[in-house]
Amino acid sequence: MLLTASEEGLQRRYTREPDLYFSLATIQAANRRFPSLLPLLPRSVPHLHLDTTTMLPDAVFTHVAAFVHDPQPAT
């Protein structure tokens, strides 16, 4: 399961609630790198990637819960 957001979305979130351990630049760099890991997974490993920039928390929860209950292998 991979949850990412736009650079601007991360900046807004960081402004509202700064991380105590990581700078905004570090978080944004990781956010850019994480999607590149998905192609490294075997096709048989189900995965879900959501861009949470404009998703409400309830929508994210709905997608994640559906995935956990019925994961589909990547095609």
ABEGO torsion letter per residue (X at the ends): XBBBBBAAAAAAAAAABBBAABBAAAAAAAAAAAAAAAAABBAABBBBBBBAAABBAAAAAAAAAAAAABBBBBX
